[in-house]
Amino acid sequence: MNRKQLLALGVPADCIPEAIAAVQQAAMDKAKINPKKLIPELVSAPNVYLAHSHYANLAEAVIAARVAEAACPTDPIPHARFGSDFDAASIQQIENACRLPIATGAALMPDAHCGYGLPIGGVLACDNAVVPYGVGVDIACRMKMTITDLPVDKLQQNDANACRELDDALSKGTRFGMGGKWKRPHDHAVLEEDWTITAVTREVKDRARAQLGTSGSGNHFVEWGIVTLPEDELGLEAGTYVALLSHSGSRGPGARVCQRYTDIARQRAPSRIRDDKQLRHLCWLDMNSEAGQEYWAAMNLMGRFASANHEVIHNNVTRLSGATPIATIENHHNFAWLESHGGQDVYVHRKGATPAAAGDLGVIPGTMADSAFIVRGKGNAESLNSASHGAGRRMSRTAAKKEFHWKQWETHLAERNVRLLAAGLDEVPGAYKDIHEVMAAQTDLVEPIGEFMPRIVMMCGDGSRAED
């Protein structure tokens, strides 16, 4: 029997593969069953056939399809918003996520802008399920700051000749670009872990080894700057310090993990969600399933790999510069955490959002020419203990390249005493929201305890500047 005939017998579209397999198996076993008579009865009362020798899998599939359809609410669950500078697409995306039958809570951070599935700056709590694209492609992308013992005066003046050693440390301490890798890979304990936990992590281990200690492209950066601590914090006295700040994630391996399990989630999703252009990036994996557990294990491995990635970068750059670390801060986004909210254990996805439980330390960056803030979380329940992960884009990369040119921003950078070693035109400050406005919108979420001002910035160049 073909798909058209089975649909005519009432088989749900999502159950066609099981129906075809059942009919074929029954035929191979020469069972005296008339599928044209049995299948409509099964569709009407699938529980009766759960122990059937040939049609049990189809009965289970029909029941699952009905549960999924019945669970999909017409109206979205409510979500909290912090700030008001949101584009219509971001609001639509968080409302789409709130329509999922697995959604239990959601929030929109003040840096929110349009992404895939969840908006960047979107937070989604789910009941016993994970959404691979709710985590995102760059799994466990993170910030790391190392405060050093280097003298502040030299970086305050920021003379290119006097700071050559700092420039060289950035350019030699990491690699930029989508396919950036080392010819001589670095060693790290994360590579000694079990990468055979899933097929995809086994496949990407060699790439992970080559890319360990690299920074990628887009908005990823490594930069020197000056930290101001108004009060004693982080085990340090109040004052100014030279610090290294980096932003990158799990690189190519994380992207492969996301794509593999997104494909699996789509294959298993109800057709109503899988075929909906607004929902197709929000397909989920049940945590009781083997695929859900595989993704969870792979995601957490990517988290440890991303952390190791920063560790190698910071070790390289501080060693090359002659700096000694005296304090570090690290926080990540693009991840899912198993947490308790409202008395329920849920999987909290923070796509471009920072954990901000009471006492949590983190870094929220601005732009290449604007402050980053060291913050302490306040544990706001409405935000699901979250805060923004940065300033957030106010326009797309394509729009930024059309609107801006380097001449105007070179002047802006010089006025801010920032030297830019390399970057793409789509990363200029004008492409982003005002970080001070973003911080003002989340005073209920985090408390700033320090401020970092960039001085020497390195990103992935796009050939649009002479220095690139």
FENCORGI-V889598 format. One record per helix or strand of 3 or more residues. SS is the DSSP state (A for helix, B for strand). FROM is the first residue (numbers start at 1). TO is the last residue. Records with the same first field share a line. If there is no record, write none. Layout:
SS = FROM-TO ; FROM-TO
This chain:
A = 3-8 ; 13-28 ; 35-44 ; 46-49 ; 56-71 ; 88-98 ; 132-135 ; 152-157 ; 164-173 ; 189-192 ; 199-211 ; 251-268 ; 271-274 ; 280-282 ; 290-321 ; 397-403 ; 406-415 ; 425-427 ; 429-431 ; 435-440
B = 103-113 ; 120-126 ; 142-148 ; 221-229 ; 239-248 ; 325-332 ; 335-341 ; 344-351 ; 353-355 ; 361-364 ; 372-377 ; 386-388 ; 419-422 ; 446-459
